[in-house]
Amino acid sequence: MRPSSEPRTQMTETPIGLQPYGRLTSSVARSPNHLLQSLPMAEFEALRPHLEFVELVRETVLVEAGAPLTHVYLPHSGVISLVVKLSEGQTVEVAMVGGDSVFGAAAALDGRISLTDAVVMLPGTASILKVADFRAAADRSGAFRTLLVRHEQALFAQAQQSAACNASHSVEARLSRWLLRARDLCDSESLLLTQEFLAQMIGVQRNAVSIAAHVLQQAGIIQYSRGHIEITNLEALEETSCECYEAVKAQYDRLLKPSI
């Protein structure tokens, strides 16, 4: 986690490492987050006073596995990576959360303990909600609870597919799948990522990512320089990816599109 360099004063309940921007004001018609957009207006207005607007700073650890969850995160932009640490120090990503969904919903409603590390992979902004306020909203609204179930199902489907992908497909195909998912969440072909970070996300050695990235670059699919990847041929990247990208996308569409 990036340490805070100044004493925490008035914003004592904002998680360390996040830059608070304040509350969502009444002049903002809706949040960019898709889950919040899906709520009936009355439900959103009930939540609005409790939503705090923060900056997601790259590589900030929002919570570690086994630690109590204090806030639920509803990204507007950027990407939160959910990762599992193994005993020998390796890390493997199991899912990504961006503006399409929410992080921390299930933990907030049942036990308040995070099952994974949550790390800001790509910077952006988010609305955050204290666990107590989140639970209160779910208790009073059946529509909200139903929406949360669908989002948690979509996240579980992504985690399942990631596990199958990492066990069965080539590094090149996995890297392509991962870049496509990140691109969808950021809505940008330009991604600020190091090879070391990418290796951690797909659970391989750095040299394996270097070889796969070189193959994609030689094929004219991406341009890679230190810490920066530019997708130059989206159609070819989709062809290089395994089936898992489309499988996850189809599950998200099935579960979430009717309410968006």
C-alpha positions as CSV (number, residue, x, y, z in Angstrom):
1,M,0.0,0.0,0.0
2,R,1.2,3.5,-0.7
3,P,1.7,5.1,2.7
4,S,0.0,8.4,3.5
5,S,2.6,11.2,3.9
6,E,0.3,13.6,5.9
7,P,-1.6,13.1,9.2
8,R,-5.2,12.0,8.7
9,T,-7.5,14.5,10.2
10,Q,-11.1,15.1,9.2
11,M,-11.3,12.2,6.7
12,T,-10.4,9.6,9.2
13,E,-12.7,7.0,7.8
14,T,-11.4,7.1,4.2
15,P,-9.1,4.1,3.6
16,I,-5.4,4.8,3.8
17,G,-3.8,5.3,0.3
18,L,-7.0,6.8,-1.3
19,Q,-7.4,10.5,-2.1
20,P,-10.8,11.7,-0.9
21,Y,-12.7,14.1,-3.2
22,G,-15.9,14.5,-1.1
23,R,-19.5,13.4,-1.5
24,L,-21.5,12.9,-4.6
25,T,-23.6,16.1,-4.8
26,S,-27.2,16.5,-5.9
27,S,-25.9,18.1,-9.1
28,V,-24.6,14.7,-10.3
29,A,-27.6,12.9,-11.8
30,R,-26.1,9.5,-11.6
31,S,-22.8,7.7,-10.8
32,P,-20.8,6.3,-13.7
33,N,-20.7,3.0,-11.9
34,H,-23.0,0.5,-13.6
35,L,-24.4,-1.0,-10.4
36,L,-25.4,2.4,-9.1
37,Q,-26.9,3.3,-12.5
38,S,-29.0,0.1,-12.3
39,L,-30.7,1.2,-9.1
40,P,-34.1,2.8,-9.1
41,M,-33.7,6.5,-8.6
42,A,-35.3,6.4,-5.2
43,E,-32.7,3.7,-4.1
44,F,-29.8,5.8,-5.5
45,E,-31.0,8.9,-3.7
46,A,-31.1,7.0,-0.4
47,L,-27.5,5.9,-0.9
48,R,-26.2,9.3,-2.3
49,P,-25.5,10.9,1.1
50,H,-23.4,8.0,2.2
51,L,-21.3,7.7,-1.0
52,E,-17.8,9.2,-0.8
53,F,-15.9,10.0,-4.0
54,V,-12.2,8.9,-4.0
55,E,-9.2,8.6,-6.3
56,L,-7.9,5.1,-6.9
57,V,-4.1,5.3,-6.8
58,R,-2.2,2.7,-8.8
59,E,-0.8,-0.2,-6.7
60,T,-2.7,0.8,-3.6
61,V,-3.7,-2.3,-1.6
62,L,-7.3,-1.7,-0.6
63,V,-7.6,-4.7,1.6
64,E,-5.6,-7.9,2.2
65,A,-7.0,-11.4,2.3
66,G,-8.3,-12.2,5.8
67,A,-8.5,-8.6,6.9
68,P,-11.8,-6.9,7.9
69,L,-13.4,-4.9,5.1
70,T,-14.4,-1.4,6.1
71,H,-15.7,-0.1,2.7
72,V,-17.4,-1.4,-0.4
73,Y,-15.9,0.0,-3.7
74,L,-17.9,1.0,-6.7
75,P,-15.4,2.1,-9.4
76,H,-16.2,4.9,-11.9
77,S,-13.0,4.3,-13.8
78,G,-9.8,2.3,-13.4
79,V,-9.5,-1.3,-12.4
80,I,-9.3,-3.2,-9.1
81,S,-7.5,-6.6,-9.3
82,L,-8.5,-9.4,-6.9
83,V,-5.5,-11.6,-6.3
84,V,-4.6,-14.7,-4.3
85,K,-1.1,-15.0,-2.7
86,L,0.5,-18.4,-2.5
87,S,2.8,-19.7,0.2
88,E,6.0,-19.3,-1.9
89,G,5.2,-15.6,-2.7
90,Q,3.5,-16.0,-6.1
91,T,0.4,-14.0,-6.8
92,V,-2.4,-14.9,-9.2
93,E,-5.3,-12.7,-10.3
94,V,-8.7,-14.3,-10.0
95,A,-10.9,-11.4,-11.2
96,M,-11.0,-7.7,-12.2
97,V,-13.5,-5.2,-11.1
98,G,-14.1,-1.8,-12.9
99,G,-16.9,0.5,-13.6
100,D,-19.1,-2.5,-14.5
101,S,-19.5,-3.8,-11.0
102,V,-18.6,-3.7,-7.3
103,F,-15.9,-5.0,-4.9
104,G,-16.6,-6.1,-1.4
105,A,-20.4,-6.7,-1.6
106,A,-20.4,-10.4,-0.4
107,A,-17.8,-9.8,2.3
108,A,-19.7,-6.8,3.6
109,L,-22.9,-8.8,3.9
110,D,-21.4,-11.9,5.3
111,G,-18.6,-11.8,7.7
112,R,-16.9,-8.6,6.6
113,I,-13.6,-10.5,5.8
114,S,-12.0,-10.2,2.4
115,L,-11.2,-13.5,0.8
116,T,-8.6,-12.0,-1.6
117,D,-6.2,-9.1,-1.7
118,A,-7.6,-6.1,-3.7
119,V,-5.1,-4.0,-5.5
120,V,-5.6,-0.9,-7.7
121,M,-4.2,-2.2,-11.0
122,L,-5.1,0.8,-13.2
123,P,-5.8,4.2,-11.6
124,G,-9.2,5.9,-11.6
125,T,-12.0,7.0,-9.3
126,A,-14.7,5.3,-7.3
127,S,-17.5,5.8,-4.9
128,I,-17.0,4.0,-1.6
129,L,-19.6,3.1,1.0
130,K,-19.0,2.2,4.6
131,V,-19.9,-1.4,5.3
132,A,-22.6,-0.5,7.8
133,D,-24.3,1.8,5.4
134,F,-24.1,-0.8,2.6
135,R,-25.7,-3.4,4.9
136,A,-28.4,-1.1,5.9
137,A,-29.2,-0.4,2.2
138,A,-29.4,-4.1,1.4
139,D,-31.6,-4.7,4.5
140,R,-34.2,-2.2,3.4
141,S,-34.3,-3.0,-0.3
142,G,-35.1,-6.3,-2.0
143,A,-34.3,-4.8,-5.4
144,F,-30.8,-3.8,-4.2
145,R,-30.2,-7.3,-2.8
146,T,-31.3,-8.9,-6.1
147,L,-28.9,-6.7,-8.0
148,L,-26.1,-7.5,-5.7
149,V,-26.7,-11.3,-6.2
150,R,-26.4,-10.9,-9.9
151,H,-23.1,-8.9,-9.6
152,E,-21.7,-11.5,-7.3
153,Q,-22.7,-14.3,-9.7
154,A,-20.9,-12.5,-12.5
155,L,-17.8,-12.0,-10.4
156,F,-17.8,-15.7,-9.4
157,A,-18.2,-16.7,-13.1
158,Q,-15.2,-14.6,-13.9
159,A,-13.1,-16.2,-11.2
160,Q,-14.1,-19.7,-12.3
161,Q,-13.2,-18.9,-15.9
162,S,-9.8,-17.4,-14.9
163,A,-9.0,-20.6,-13.0
164,A,-9.8,-22.8,-16.0
165,C,-7.9,-20.4,-18.3
166,N,-4.7,-20.4,-16.2
167,A,-4.8,-24.2,-16.0
168,S,-5.5,-24.9,-19.7
169,H,-4.4,-22.2,-22.1
170,S,-1.1,-20.9,-23.4
171,V,0.6,-17.8,-22.0
172,E,0.0,-15.9,-25.3
173,A,-3.8,-16.7,-25.2
174,R,-4.1,-15.8,-21.5
175,L,-2.2,-12.5,-22.0
176,S,-4.5,-11.6,-24.9
177,R,-7.6,-12.5,-22.8
178,W,-6.3,-10.4,-19.9
179,L,-5.5,-7.3,-22.1
180,L,-9.0,-7.5,-23.7
181,R,-10.7,-7.5,-20.3
182,A,-8.5,-4.6,-19.1
183,R,-9.2,-2.7,-22.3
184,D,-13.0,-3.2,-21.9
185,L,-12.9,-1.9,-18.3
186,C,-10.7,1.1,-19.1
187,D,-12.4,1.8,-22.5
188,S,-8.9,2.5,-23.8
189,E,-6.3,0.8,-26.0
190,S,-3.5,2.4,-24.0
191,L,-2.6,0.6,-20.8
192,L,0.1,1.5,-18.3
193,L,1.4,-1.9,-17.2
194,T,4.8,-3.5,-16.6
195,Q,5.7,-7.0,-17.6
196,E,6.4,-7.9,-14.0
197,F,2.9,-6.8,-13.0
198,L,1.3,-8.7,-16.0
199,A,3.2,-11.8,-15.0
200,Q,1.8,-11.7,-11.5
201,M,-1.7,-11.2,-12.9
202,I,-1.7,-14.3,-15.1
203,G,0.5,-16.4,-12.7
204,V,3.6,-16.9,-14.8
205,Q,7.3,-16.0,-14.8
206,R,8.2,-12.5,-16.1
207,N,10.2,-14.0,-19.0
208,A,7.2,-15.9,-20.2
209,V,5.2,-12.7,-20.4
210,S,8.2,-11.0,-22.2
211,I,8.2,-13.8,-24.9
212,A,4.4,-13.6,-25.3
213,A,4.4,-9.8,-25.6
214,H,7.2,-10.0,-28.1
215,V,5.1,-12.4,-30.3
216,L,2.1,-10.1,-30.1
217,Q,4.2,-7.1,-31.0
218,Q,5.9,-8.9,-33.9
219,A,2.4,-9.7,-35.2
220,G,1.4,-6.1,-35.1
221,I,-1.2,-6.7,-32.4
222,I,0.3,-4.5,-29.7
223,Q,3.1,-2.0,-29.2
224,Y,5.1,-2.4,-26.0
225,S,7.6,-0.1,-24.4
226,R,8.7,0.1,-20.8
227,G,5.6,0.2,-18.6
228,H,3.2,0.9,-21.5
229,I,1.1,-1.3,-23.8
230,E,-0.8,0.0,-26.8
231,I,-3.3,-2.3,-28.5
232,T,-3.0,-1.7,-32.2
233,N,-5.1,-4.4,-33.7
234,L,-8.1,-5.2,-31.5
235,E,-9.6,-7.8,-33.9
236,A,-6.4,-9.8,-34.1
237,L,-6.1,-9.7,-30.3
238,E,-9.5,-11.2,-30.0
239,E,-8.5,-13.9,-32.4
240,T,-5.4,-14.6,-30.4
241,S,-7.3,-14.8,-27.1
242,C,-8.7,-18.1,-25.9
243,E,-12.5,-18.7,-25.5
244,C,-12.4,-17.4,-21.9
245,Y,-12.7,-13.7,-22.9
246,E,-16.0,-14.3,-24.7
247,A,-17.3,-16.7,-22.1
248,V,-16.8,-14.1,-19.3
249,K,-18.3,-11.3,-21.5
250,A,-21.4,-13.5,-22.2
251,Q,-21.9,-14.2,-18.5
252,Y,-21.7,-10.5,-17.7
253,D,-24.2,-9.6,-20.5
254,R,-26.6,-12.3,-19.3
255,L,-26.5,-11.4,-15.7
256,L,-26.1,-7.6,-15.8
257,K,-27.3,-6.1,-19.0
258,P,-31.1,-6.4,-18.4
259,S,-30.7,-4.0,-15.4
260,I,-28.2,-1.6,-16.9
